[in-house]
Amino acid sequence: MAAASSEKGPVELCKGINGLDKVVLREVRGSSAEVYFYGAHLTSWKNEHGEEMLFVSSKAIFKPPKAIRGGIPICFPQFSNLGPLEQHGFARNRVWTADKDPPPVPPNSRAFIDLILKPSEDDLKIWSHRFGGCTLITFWLTFIFSALSFSDLVFSSYEFRLRVTLGPAGDLMLTSRIRNTNTDGKPFTFTFAYHTYLSVSDICEVRVEGLETLDYLDNLQNRERFTEQGDAITFEGEVDKIYLSTPTKIAILDHEKKRTFVIRKDGLPDAVVWNPWDKKAKAMADFGDDEYKHMLCVEAAAVEKAITLKPGEEWRGRQELSVVPSSYCSGQLDPQKVLHGS
Protein backbone atom coordinates (compact mmCIF):
# COMPACT_ATOMS: atom_id res chain seq x y z
CA MET A 1 0.00 0.00 0.00
CA ALA A 2 1.24 3.47 -0.76
CA ALA A 3 2.09 5.50 2.31
CA ALA A 4 0.05 8.55 3.21
CA SER A 5 2.39 11.51 2.82
CA SER A 6 0.05 14.09 4.39
CA GLU A 7 -3.59 14.67 5.25
CA LYS A 8 -4.30 15.88 1.74
CA GLY A 9 -1.61 13.87 -0.01
CA PRO A 10 -2.09 11.28 -2.77
CA VAL A 11 -3.27 8.62 -0.30
CA GLU A 12 -5.30 9.42 2.81
CA LEU A 13 -6.50 6.82 5.30
CA CYS A 14 -9.65 7.99 7.05
CA LYS A 15 -13.10 7.06 8.30
CA GLY A 16 -16.11 6.88 6.04
CA ILE A 17 -19.83 6.46 6.64
CA ASN A 18 -20.70 4.67 9.89
CA GLY A 19 -17.03 4.73 10.86
CA LEU A 20 -15.94 2.29 8.15
CA ASP A 21 -12.29 2.57 7.11
CA LYS A 22 -11.62 3.98 3.68
CA VAL A 23 -8.84 5.38 1.52
CA VAL A 24 -9.05 8.59 -0.49
CA LEU A 25 -6.81 8.76 -3.58
CA ARG A 26 -6.00 12.18 -5.05
CA GLU A 27 -4.14 13.39 -8.10
CA VAL A 28 -2.54 16.82 -8.39
CA ARG A 29 -4.94 17.94 -11.15
CA GLY A 30 -7.88 17.49 -8.80
CA SER A 31 -9.34 14.05 -9.58
CA SER A 32 -10.06 11.68 -6.69
CA ALA A 33 -11.35 8.23 -5.77
CA GLU A 34 -12.56 6.60 -2.57
CA VAL A 35 -12.13 2.94 -1.65
CA TYR A 36 -13.70 1.28 1.39
CA PHE A 37 -11.85 -1.61 3.02
CA TYR A 38 -15.29 -3.16 3.41
CA GLY A 39 -15.67 -5.02 0.13
CA ALA A 40 -12.64 -3.26 -1.44
CA HIS A 41 -15.49 -1.14 -2.73
CA LEU A 42 -15.02 1.93 -4.94
CA THR A 43 -17.67 4.43 -3.85
CA SER A 44 -16.46 7.60 -5.58
CA TRP A 45 -14.52 8.66 -8.65
CA LYS A 46 -14.44 12.38 -9.39
CA ASN A 47 -12.84 14.28 -12.25
CA GLU A 48 -10.65 17.37 -11.88
CA HIS A 49 -13.81 19.52 -11.68
CA GLY A 50 -15.18 17.54 -8.75
CA GLU A 51 -17.93 15.91 -10.84
CA GLU A 52 -18.91 12.43 -9.67
CA MET A 53 -18.52 9.68 -12.29
CA LEU A 54 -19.93 6.77 -10.28
CA PHE A 55 -23.48 6.26 -9.04
CA VAL A 56 -24.11 5.37 -5.39
CA SER A 57 -27.71 5.19 -4.22
CA SER A 58 -28.87 7.76 -1.69
CA LYS A 59 -30.34 4.79 0.18
CA ALA A 60 -27.17 2.68 0.14
CA ILE A 61 -26.57 0.90 3.44
CA PHE A 62 -22.99 1.27 4.66
CA LYS A 63 -23.31 -1.40 7.31
CA PRO A 64 -21.99 -4.98 7.15
CA PRO A 65 -23.04 -7.52 6.08
CA LYS A 66 -25.15 -5.59 3.54
CA ALA A 67 -23.29 -4.83 0.31
CA ILE A 68 -23.04 -1.16 -0.68
CA ARG A 69 -25.49 -0.26 -3.46
CA GLY A 70 -23.52 1.45 -6.22
CA GLY A 71 -19.93 2.34 -6.99
CA ILE A 72 -17.90 -0.67 -8.11
CA PRO A 73 -18.63 -3.84 -6.12
CA ILE A 74 -16.37 -6.86 -6.70
CA CYS A 75 -18.33 -9.97 -7.72
CA PHE A 76 -16.30 -13.03 -6.64
CA PRO A 77 -16.27 -16.04 -6.59
CA GLN A 78 -19.71 -16.05 -8.17
CA PHE A 79 -21.53 -13.61 -10.41
CA SER A 80 -25.30 -13.23 -9.95
CA ASN A 81 -27.12 -16.05 -8.15
CA LEU A 82 -26.22 -18.78 -10.63
CA GLY A 83 -24.73 -21.10 -8.03
CA PRO A 84 -24.85 -22.13 -4.37
CA LEU A 85 -23.35 -18.93 -2.95
CA GLU A 86 -25.01 -15.65 -2.01
CA GLN A 87 -25.86 -13.11 -4.73
CA HIS A 88 -22.63 -12.00 -6.47
CA GLY A 89 -20.44 -13.99 -4.06
CA PHE A 90 -18.90 -12.83 -0.80
CA ALA A 91 -15.93 -10.60 -1.71
CA ARG A 92 -18.11 -7.47 -1.74
CA ASN A 93 -19.15 -7.90 1.89
CA ARG A 94 -15.89 -8.95 3.47
CA VAL A 95 -13.39 -6.63 5.14
CA TRP A 96 -10.16 -6.51 3.12
CA THR A 97 -6.75 -5.57 4.51
CA ALA A 98 -3.75 -3.64 3.21
CA ASP A 99 -1.49 -5.88 1.13
CA LYS A 100 1.93 -6.17 2.80
CA ASP A 101 3.47 -7.90 -0.23
CA PRO A 102 2.20 -5.89 -3.22
CA PRO A 103 3.53 -6.05 -6.79
CA PRO A 104 5.99 -3.38 -8.03
CA VAL A 105 4.83 0.23 -7.85
CA PRO A 106 3.22 1.40 -11.12
CA PRO A 107 5.26 4.00 -13.02
CA ASN A 108 4.25 7.67 -12.84
CA SER A 109 1.62 7.03 -10.19
CA ARG A 110 1.50 8.02 -6.54
CA ALA A 111 -2.21 7.56 -5.90
CA PHE A 112 -2.90 3.85 -5.48
CA ILE A 113 -3.90 1.30 -2.88
CA ASP A 114 -3.15 -2.42 -2.66
CA LEU A 115 -5.68 -4.59 -0.84
CA ILE A 116 -5.84 -8.32 -0.19
CA LEU A 117 -8.55 -10.80 0.72
CA LYS A 118 -7.91 -14.27 2.09
CA PRO A 119 -10.59 -16.84 2.97
CA SER A 120 -12.18 -16.71 6.38
CA GLU A 121 -13.56 -19.75 8.16
CA ASP A 122 -17.04 -18.77 6.97
CA ASP A 123 -15.83 -18.64 3.36
CA LEU A 124 -14.29 -22.08 3.65
CA LYS A 125 -17.58 -23.47 4.91
CA ILE A 126 -19.60 -22.25 1.92
CA TRP A 127 -17.20 -22.42 -1.03
CA SER A 128 -15.72 -25.78 -1.97
CA HIS A 129 -13.78 -27.02 -4.99
CA ARG A 130 -16.71 -29.15 -5.99
CA PHE A 131 -19.25 -26.32 -5.90
CA GLY A 132 -17.13 -23.22 -6.44
CA GLY A 133 -18.02 -21.29 -9.60
CA CYS A 134 -20.40 -23.89 -11.02
CA THR A 135 -23.75 -23.06 -12.56
CA LEU A 136 -26.93 -23.55 -10.58
CA ILE A 137 -27.95 -26.59 -12.66
CA THR A 138 -24.53 -28.21 -12.27
CA PHE A 139 -24.65 -27.56 -8.53
CA TRP A 140 -27.94 -29.34 -8.02
CA LEU A 141 -27.02 -32.26 -10.29
CA THR A 142 -23.76 -32.69 -8.41
CA PHE A 143 -25.57 -32.51 -5.09
CA ILE A 144 -28.24 -35.02 -6.04
CA PHE A 145 -26.06 -37.63 -7.71
CA SER A 146 -23.00 -37.40 -5.48
CA ALA A 147 -24.94 -37.46 -2.20
CA LEU A 148 -22.00 -35.83 -0.45
CA SER A 149 -21.86 -35.14 3.24
CA PHE A 150 -20.42 -31.82 4.43
CA SER A 151 -17.21 -33.60 5.52
CA ASP A 152 -16.64 -34.83 1.95
CA LEU A 153 -16.17 -31.31 0.57
CA VAL A 154 -12.71 -29.96 -0.24
CA PHE A 155 -12.44 -26.28 0.52
CA SER A 156 -10.99 -23.58 -1.72
CA SER A 157 -8.01 -21.58 -0.50
CA TYR A 158 -7.12 -18.42 -2.40
CA GLU A 159 -5.47 -15.02 -2.29
CA PHE A 160 -7.23 -12.13 -3.99
CA ARG A 161 -5.08 -9.05 -4.53
CA LEU A 162 -6.62 -5.83 -5.81
CA ARG A 163 -4.78 -2.68 -6.86
CA VAL A 164 -6.78 0.51 -7.38
CA THR A 165 -4.85 3.23 -9.21
CA LEU A 166 -5.84 6.79 -9.97
CA GLY A 167 -3.77 7.95 -12.94
CA PRO A 168 -2.31 11.43 -13.47
CA ALA A 169 -5.04 12.22 -16.02
CA GLY A 170 -7.80 10.97 -13.71
CA ASP A 171 -8.17 7.52 -15.25
CA LEU A 172 -9.23 4.82 -12.81
CA MET A 173 -7.70 1.35 -13.03
CA LEU A 174 -8.62 -1.80 -11.08
CA THR A 175 -6.30 -4.79 -11.37
CA SER A 176 -7.30 -8.08 -9.73
CA ARG A 177 -4.97 -11.03 -9.19
CA ILE A 178 -6.47 -14.26 -7.86
CA ARG A 179 -4.21 -17.15 -6.93
CA ASN A 180 -5.03 -20.75 -6.00
CA THR A 181 -3.17 -21.40 -2.75
CA ASN A 182 -4.51 -24.90 -2.13
CA THR A 183 -1.98 -27.35 -0.75
CA ASP A 184 -4.01 -30.44 -1.63
CA GLY A 185 -3.44 -30.30 -5.39
CA LYS A 186 -7.06 -29.38 -6.15
CA PRO A 187 -8.17 -26.73 -8.69
CA PHE A 188 -11.10 -24.39 -8.17
CA THR A 189 -13.36 -22.41 -10.49
CA PHE A 190 -15.02 -19.02 -10.21
CA THR A 191 -16.85 -16.31 -12.12
CA PHE A 192 -16.13 -12.61 -11.75
CA ALA A 193 -17.31 -9.07 -12.52
CA TYR A 194 -16.48 -5.46 -11.76
CA HIS A 195 -20.09 -4.42 -11.09
CA THR A 196 -19.57 -0.82 -12.24
CA TYR A 197 -22.40 1.69 -11.64
CA LEU A 198 -21.88 4.72 -13.88
CA SER A 199 -23.55 8.04 -13.13
CA VAL A 200 -25.54 9.31 -16.13
CA SER A 201 -27.77 12.33 -16.70
CA ASP A 202 -30.76 10.45 -18.13
CA ILE A 203 -30.80 6.75 -19.00
CA CYS A 204 -33.02 7.50 -22.00
CA GLU A 205 -30.29 9.75 -23.42
CA VAL A 206 -27.48 7.18 -23.10
CA ARG A 207 -26.14 4.80 -25.72
CA VAL A 208 -23.53 2.06 -25.51
CA GLU A 209 -21.22 1.33 -28.44
CA GLY A 210 -18.90 -1.59 -29.00
CA LEU A 211 -21.40 -4.38 -28.26
CA GLU A 212 -23.52 -4.19 -31.41
CA THR A 213 -23.91 -7.41 -33.49
CA LEU A 214 -22.67 -9.51 -30.54
CA ASP A 215 -24.41 -12.48 -28.95
CA TYR A 216 -25.80 -12.04 -25.45
CA LEU A 217 -27.60 -13.99 -22.75
CA ASP A 218 -30.81 -12.28 -21.62
CA ASN A 219 -31.35 -12.73 -17.89
CA LEU A 220 -34.91 -11.46 -18.31
CA GLN A 221 -35.67 -14.42 -20.59
CA ASN A 222 -34.11 -17.34 -18.71
CA ARG A 223 -30.63 -16.59 -20.11
CA GLU A 224 -31.76 -17.33 -23.65
CA ARG A 225 -29.18 -16.45 -26.28
CA PHE A 226 -29.80 -13.64 -28.80
CA THR A 227 -27.82 -11.44 -31.18
CA GLU A 228 -27.76 -7.68 -30.62
CA GLN A 229 -29.32 -5.66 -33.44
CA GLY A 230 -28.86 -2.02 -34.35
CA ASP A 231 -25.95 0.39 -34.39
CA ALA A 232 -25.82 0.94 -30.62
CA ILE A 233 -27.61 -0.03 -27.41
CA THR A 234 -30.22 2.41 -26.14
CA PHE A 235 -32.62 2.12 -23.20
CA GLU A 236 -36.40 2.20 -22.99
CA GLY A 237 -36.97 -0.33 -20.22
CA GLU A 238 -35.33 -2.86 -17.91
CA VAL A 239 -32.20 -4.52 -19.27
CA ASP A 240 -30.08 -7.35 -17.85
CA LYS A 241 -27.81 -8.85 -20.50
CA ILE A 242 -24.49 -10.69 -20.58
CA TYR A 243 -22.64 -9.91 -23.83
CA LEU A 244 -20.19 -12.58 -24.97
CA SER A 245 -16.73 -12.37 -26.54
CA THR A 246 -16.70 -8.59 -26.25
CA PRO A 247 -13.98 -6.21 -27.47
CA THR A 248 -11.38 -4.74 -25.15
CA LYS A 249 -13.01 -1.28 -25.40
CA ILE A 250 -16.60 -0.22 -24.77
CA ALA A 251 -17.95 3.34 -24.98
CA ILE A 252 -20.91 4.75 -23.04
CA LEU A 253 -22.10 8.07 -24.47
CA ASP A 254 -24.03 10.45 -22.21
CA HIS A 255 -25.79 12.90 -24.54
CA GLU A 256 -26.86 15.50 -21.98
CA LYS A 257 -23.52 15.70 -20.17
CA LYS A 258 -21.62 15.54 -23.47
CA ARG A 259 -19.15 13.01 -22.17
CA THR A 260 -18.21 9.46 -22.99
CA PHE A 261 -17.09 6.80 -20.54
CA VAL A 262 -14.52 4.44 -22.02
CA ILE A 263 -14.03 1.00 -20.49
CA ARG A 264 -10.82 -0.82 -21.39
CA LYS A 265 -10.51 -4.36 -20.10
CA ASP A 266 -8.15 -7.30 -20.14
CA GLY A 267 -8.77 -10.90 -19.08
CA LEU A 268 -12.51 -10.26 -18.95
CA PRO A 269 -14.20 -11.54 -22.12
CA ASP A 270 -17.80 -10.70 -21.21
CA ALA A 271 -19.69 -7.47 -20.48
CA VAL A 272 -22.84 -7.12 -18.40
CA VAL A 273 -25.32 -4.31 -19.06
CA TRP A 274 -27.95 -3.70 -16.35
CA ASN A 275 -30.60 -1.17 -15.39
CA PRO A 276 -33.48 -2.23 -13.12
CA TRP A 277 -35.98 0.38 -14.43
CA ASP A 278 -38.94 1.51 -12.36
CA LYS A 279 -40.61 -1.63 -10.99
CA LYS A 280 -37.47 -3.32 -9.70
CA ALA A 281 -36.09 -0.01 -8.44
CA LYS A 282 -39.18 0.39 -6.23
CA ALA A 283 -38.75 -3.18 -4.95
CA MET A 284 -35.20 -2.58 -3.67
CA ALA A 285 -34.99 -1.14 -0.16
CA ASP A 286 -31.53 0.33 -0.75
CA PHE A 287 -32.37 1.98 -4.09
CA GLY A 288 -34.39 5.15 -4.69
CA ASP A 289 -37.59 4.80 -6.70
CA ASP A 290 -36.43 7.12 -9.49
CA GLU A 291 -32.67 6.57 -9.27
CA TYR A 292 -32.68 4.12 -12.16
CA LYS A 293 -32.91 7.17 -14.43
CA HIS A 294 -29.45 8.31 -13.40
CA MET A 295 -27.38 5.12 -13.47
CA LEU A 296 -26.23 2.39 -15.79
CA CYS A 297 -24.16 -0.68 -15.00
CA VAL A 298 -21.66 -1.71 -17.67
CA GLU A 299 -19.47 -4.41 -16.19
CA ALA A 300 -16.27 -6.04 -17.37
CA ALA A 301 -16.81 -9.70 -16.50
CA ALA A 302 -15.92 -13.36 -16.91
CA VAL A 303 -19.29 -15.08 -16.60
CA GLU A 304 -20.15 -17.45 -19.46
CA LYS A 305 -17.11 -19.68 -18.95
CA ALA A 306 -15.90 -20.12 -15.39
CA ILE A 307 -12.19 -19.59 -14.75
CA THR A 308 -10.33 -22.63 -13.43
CA LEU A 309 -7.07 -22.31 -11.50
CA LYS A 310 -4.77 -25.15 -10.52
CA PRO A 311 -2.74 -24.80 -7.31
CA GLY A 312 -0.13 -22.10 -7.76
CA GLU A 313 -1.83 -20.63 -10.84
CA GLU A 314 -2.88 -16.97 -10.93
CA TRP A 315 -5.54 -15.15 -12.93
CA ARG A 316 -5.38 -11.46 -13.72
CA GLY A 317 -8.28 -9.22 -14.73
CA ARG A 318 -8.04 -5.48 -15.36
CA GLN A 319 -10.56 -2.72 -15.94
CA GLU A 320 -9.63 0.88 -16.77
CA LEU A 321 -12.17 3.71 -16.80
CA SER A 322 -11.65 7.06 -18.47
CA VAL A 323 -13.84 9.93 -19.65
CA VAL A 324 -13.56 11.94 -22.86
CA PRO A 325 -15.68 14.86 -24.17
CA SER A 326 -18.27 13.97 -26.79
CA SER A 327 -21.32 15.49 -28.42
CA TYR A 328 -24.24 14.72 -30.69
CA CYS A 329 -24.11 18.21 -32.16
CA SER A 330 -22.34 17.23 -35.38
CA GLY A 331 -24.37 14.06 -35.81
CA GLN A 332 -21.17 12.04 -35.64
CA LEU A 333 -20.51 9.70 -32.74
CA ASP A 334 -17.17 10.56 -31.19
CA PRO A 335 -17.06 7.22 -29.31
CA GLN A 336 -16.22 5.52 -32.62
CA LYS A 337 -12.93 7.39 -32.62
CA VAL A 338 -12.33 6.25 -29.08
CA LEU A 339 -13.20 2.62 -29.79
CA HIS A 340 -10.98 2.32 -32.83
CA GLY A 341 -8.20 4.60 -31.67
CA SER A 342 -5.21 3.82 -29.52
matplotlib code that plots the C-alpha trace (Angstrom):
import matplotlib.pyplot as plt

x = [0.0, 1.2, 2.1, 0.0, 2.4, 0.0, -3.6, -4.3, -1.6, -2.1, -3.3, -5.3, -6.5, -9.6, -13.1, -16.1, -19.8, -20.7, -17.0, -15.9, -12.3, -11.6, -8.8, -9.1, -6.8, -6.0, -4.1, -2.5, -4.9, -7.9, -9.3, -10.1, -11.3, -12.6, -12.1, -13.7, -11.9, -15.3, -15.7, -12.6, -15.5, -15.0, -17.7, -16.5, -14.5, -14.4, -12.8, -10.7, -13.8, -15.2, -17.9, -18.9, -18.5, -19.9, -23.5, -24.1, -27.7, -28.9, -30.3, -27.2, -26.6, -23.0, -23.3, -22.0, -23.0, -25.1, -23.3, -23.0, -25.5, -23.5, -19.9, -17.9, -18.6, -16.4, -18.3, -16.3, -16.3, -19.7, -21.5, -25.3, -27.1, -26.2, -24.7, -24.8, -23.4, -25.0, -25.9, -22.6, -20.4, -18.9, -15.9, -18.1, -19.2, -15.9, -13.4, -10.2, -6.7, -3.8, -1.5, 1.9, 3.5, 2.2, 3.5, 6.0, 4.8, 3.2, 5.3, 4.2, 1.6, 1.5, -2.2, -2.9, -3.9, -3.1, -5.7, -5.8, -8.6, -7.9, -10.6, -12.2, -13.6, -17.0, -15.8, -14.3, -17.6, -19.6, -17.2, -15.7, -13.8, -16.7, -19.3, -17.1, -18.0, -20.4, -23.7, -26.9, -27.9, -24.5, -24.6, -27.9, -27.0, -23.8, -25.6, -28.2, -26.1, -23.0, -24.9, -22.0, -21.9, -20.4, -17.2, -16.6, -16.2, -12.7, -12.4, -11.0, -8.0, -7.1, -5.5, -7.2, -5.1, -6.6, -4.8, -6.8, -4.9, -5.8, -3.8, -2.3, -5.0, -7.8, -8.2, -9.2, -7.7, -8.6, -6.3, -7.3, -5.0, -6.5, -4.2, -5.0, -3.2, -4.5, -2.0, -4.0, -3.4, -7.1, -8.2, -11.1, -13.4, -15.0, -16.9, -16.1, -17.3, -16.5, -20.1, -19.6, -22.4, -21.9, -23.6, -25.5, -27.8, -30.8, -30.8, -33.0, -30.3, -27.5, -26.1, -23.5, -21.2, -18.9, -21.4, -23.5, -23.9, -22.7, -24.4, -25.8, -27.6, -30.8, -31.3, -34.9, -35.7, -34.1, -30.6, -31.8, -29.2, -29.8, -27.8, -27.8, -29.3, -28.9, -25.9, -25.8, -27.6, -30.2, -32.6, -36.4, -37.0, -35.3, -32.2, -30.1, -27.8, -24.5, -22.6, -20.2, -16.7, -16.7, -14.0, -11.4, -13.0, -16.6, -17.9, -20.9, -22.1, -24.0, -25.8, -26.9, -23.5, -21.6, -19.1, -18.2, -17.1, -14.5, -14.0, -10.8, -10.5, -8.2, -8.8, -12.5, -14.2, -17.8, -19.7, -22.8, -25.3, -27.9, -30.6, -33.5, -36.0, -38.9, -40.6, -37.5, -36.1, -39.2, -38.7, -35.2, -35.0, -31.5, -32.4, -34.4, -37.6, -36.4, -32.7, -32.7, -32.9, -29.4, -27.4, -26.2, -24.2, -21.7, -19.5, -16.3, -16.8, -15.9, -19.3, -20.2, -17.1, -15.9, -12.2, -10.3, -7.1, -4.8, -2.7, -0.1, -1.8, -2.9, -5.5, -5.4, -8.3, -8.0, -10.6, -9.6, -12.2, -11.7, -13.8, -13.6, -15.7, -18.3, -21.3, -24.2, -24.1, -22.3, -24.4, -21.2, -20.5, -17.2, -17.1, -16.2, -12.9, -12.3, -13.2, -11.0, -8.2, -5.2]
y = [0.0, 3.5, 5.5, 8.5, 11.5, 14.1, 14.7, 15.9, 13.9, 11.3, 8.6, 9.4, 6.8, 8.0, 7.1, 6.9, 6.5, 4.7, 4.7, 2.3, 2.6, 4.0, 5.4, 8.6, 8.8, 12.2, 13.4, 16.8, 17.9, 17.5, 14.0, 11.7, 8.2, 6.6, 2.9, 1.3, -1.6, -3.2, -5.0, -3.3, -1.1, 1.9, 4.4, 7.6, 8.7, 12.4, 14.3, 17.4, 19.5, 17.5, 15.9, 12.4, 9.7, 6.8, 6.3, 5.4, 5.2, 7.8, 4.8, 2.7, 0.9, 1.3, -1.4, -5.0, -7.5, -5.6, -4.8, -1.2, -0.3, 1.4, 2.3, -0.7, -3.8, -6.9, -10.0, -13.0, -16.0, -16.0, -13.6, -13.2, -16.1, -18.8, -21.1, -22.1, -18.9, -15.6, -13.1, -12.0, -14.0, -12.8, -10.6, -7.5, -7.9, -9.0, -6.6, -6.5, -5.6, -3.6, -5.9, -6.2, -7.9, -5.9, -6.0, -3.4, 0.2, 1.4, 4.0, 7.7, 7.0, 8.0, 7.6, 3.9, 1.3, -2.4, -4.6, -8.3, -10.8, -14.3, -16.8, -16.7, -19.8, -18.8, -18.6, -22.1, -23.5, -22.2, -22.4, -25.8, -27.0, -29.2, -26.3, -23.2, -21.3, -23.9, -23.1, -23.6, -26.6, -28.2, -27.6, -29.3, -32.3, -32.7, -32.5, -35.0, -37.6, -37.4, -37.5, -35.8, -35.1, -31.8, -33.6, -34.8, -31.3, -30.0, -26.3, -23.6, -21.6, -18.4, -15.0, -12.1, -9.0, -5.8, -2.7, 0.5, 3.2, 6.8, 8.0, 11.4, 12.2, 11.0, 7.5, 4.8, 1.4, -1.8, -4.8, -8.1, -11.0, -14.3, -17.2, -20.7, -21.4, -24.9, -27.4, -30.4, -30.3, -29.4, -26.7, -24.4, -22.4, -19.0, -16.3, -12.6, -9.1, -5.5, -4.4, -0.8, 1.7, 4.7, 8.0, 9.3, 12.3, 10.4, 6.8, 7.5, 9.8, 7.2, 4.8, 2.1, 1.3, -1.6, -4.4, -4.2, -7.4, -9.5, -12.5, -12.0, -14.0, -12.3, -12.7, -11.5, -14.4, -17.3, -16.6, -17.3, -16.4, -13.6, -11.4, -7.7, -5.7, -2.0, 0.4, 0.9, 0.0, 2.4, 2.1, 2.2, -0.3, -2.9, -4.5, -7.3, -8.8, -10.7, -9.9, -12.6, -12.4, -8.6, -6.2, -4.7, -1.3, -0.2, 3.3, 4.8, 8.1, 10.5, 12.9, 15.5, 15.7, 15.5, 13.0, 9.5, 6.8, 4.4, 1.0, -0.8, -4.4, -7.3, -10.9, -10.3, -11.5, -10.7, -7.5, -7.1, -4.3, -3.7, -1.2, -2.2, 0.4, 1.5, -1.6, -3.3, 0.0, 0.4, -3.2, -2.6, -1.1, 0.3, 2.0, 5.2, 4.8, 7.1, 6.6, 4.1, 7.2, 8.3, 5.1, 2.4, -0.7, -1.7, -4.4, -6.0, -9.7, -13.4, -15.1, -17.4, -19.7, -20.1, -19.6, -22.6, -22.3, -25.1, -24.8, -22.1, -20.6, -17.0, -15.2, -11.5, -9.2, -5.5, -2.7, 0.9, 3.7, 7.1, 9.9, 11.9, 14.9, 14.0, 15.5, 14.7, 18.2, 17.2, 14.1, 12.0, 9.7, 10.6, 7.2, 5.5, 7.4, 6.2, 2.6, 2.3, 4.6, 3.8]
z = [0.0, -0.8, 2.3, 3.2, 2.8, 4.4, 5.3, 1.7, 0.0, -2.8, -0.3, 2.8, 5.3, 7.1, 8.3, 6.0, 6.6, 9.9, 10.9, 8.1, 7.1, 3.7, 1.5, -0.5, -3.6, -5.0, -8.1, -8.4, -11.2, -8.8, -9.6, -6.7, -5.8, -2.6, -1.6, 1.4, 3.0, 3.4, 0.1, -1.4, -2.7, -4.9, -3.9, -5.6, -8.6, -9.4, -12.2, -11.9, -11.7, -8.7, -10.8, -9.7, -12.3, -10.3, -9.0, -5.4, -4.2, -1.7, 0.2, 0.1, 3.4, 4.7, 7.3, 7.1, 6.1, 3.5, 0.3, -0.7, -3.5, -6.2, -7.0, -8.1, -6.1, -6.7, -7.7, -6.6, -6.6, -8.2, -10.4, -10.0, -8.1, -10.6, -8.0, -4.4, -2.9, -2.0, -4.7, -6.5, -4.1, -0.8, -1.7, -1.7, 1.9, 3.5, 5.1, 3.1, 4.5, 3.2, 1.1, 2.8, -0.2, -3.2, -6.8, -8.0, -7.8, -11.1, -13.0, -12.8, -10.2, -6.5, -5.9, -5.5, -2.9, -2.7, -0.8, -0.2, 0.7, 2.1, 3.0, 6.4, 8.2, 7.0, 3.4, 3.6, 4.9, 1.9, -1.0, -2.0, -5.0, -6.0, -5.9, -6.4, -9.6, -11.0, -12.6, -10.6, -12.7, -12.3, -8.5, -8.0, -10.3, -8.4, -5.1, -6.0, -7.7, -5.5, -2.2, -0.4, 3.2, 4.4, 5.5, 1.9, 0.6, -0.2, 0.5, -1.7, -0.5, -2.4, -2.3, -4.0, -4.5, -5.8, -6.9, -7.4, -9.2, -10.0, -12.9, -13.5, -16.0, -13.7, -15.2, -12.8, -13.0, -11.1, -11.4, -9.7, -9.2, -7.9, -6.9, -6.0, -2.7, -2.1, -0.7, -1.6, -5.4, -6.1, -8.7, -8.2, -10.5, -10.2, -12.1, -11.8, -12.5, -11.8, -11.1, -12.2, -11.6, -13.9, -13.1, -16.1, -16.7, -18.1, -19.0, -22.0, -23.4, -23.1, -25.7, -25.5, -28.4, -29.0, -28.3, -31.4, -33.5, -30.5, -28.9, -25.4, -22.8, -21.6, -17.9, -18.3, -20.6, -18.7, -20.1, -23.7, -26.3, -28.8, -31.2, -30.6, -33.4, -34.4, -34.4, -30.6, -27.4, -26.1, -23.2, -23.0, -20.2, -17.9, -19.3, -17.8, -20.5, -20.6, -23.8, -25.0, -26.5, -26.2, -27.5, -25.2, -25.4, -24.8, -25.0, -23.0, -24.5, -22.2, -24.5, -22.0, -20.2, -23.5, -22.2, -23.0, -20.5, -22.0, -20.5, -21.4, -20.1, -20.1, -19.1, -18.9, -22.1, -21.2, -20.5, -18.4, -19.1, -16.4, -15.4, -13.1, -14.4, -12.4, -11.0, -9.7, -8.4, -6.2, -4.9, -3.7, -0.2, -0.8, -4.1, -4.7, -6.7, -9.5, -9.3, -12.2, -14.4, -13.4, -13.5, -15.8, -15.0, -17.7, -16.2, -17.4, -16.5, -16.9, -16.6, -19.5, -19.0, -15.4, -14.8, -13.4, -11.5, -10.5, -7.3, -7.8, -10.8, -10.9, -12.9, -13.7, -14.7, -15.4, -15.9, -16.8, -16.8, -18.5, -19.6, -22.9, -24.2, -26.8, -28.4, -30.7, -32.2, -35.4, -35.8, -35.6, -32.7, -31.2, -29.3, -32.6, -32.6, -29.1, -29.8, -32.8, -31.7, -29.5]

ax = plt.figure().add_subplot(projection="3d")
ax.plot(x, y, z, "-o")
ax.set_aspect("equal")
plt.show()
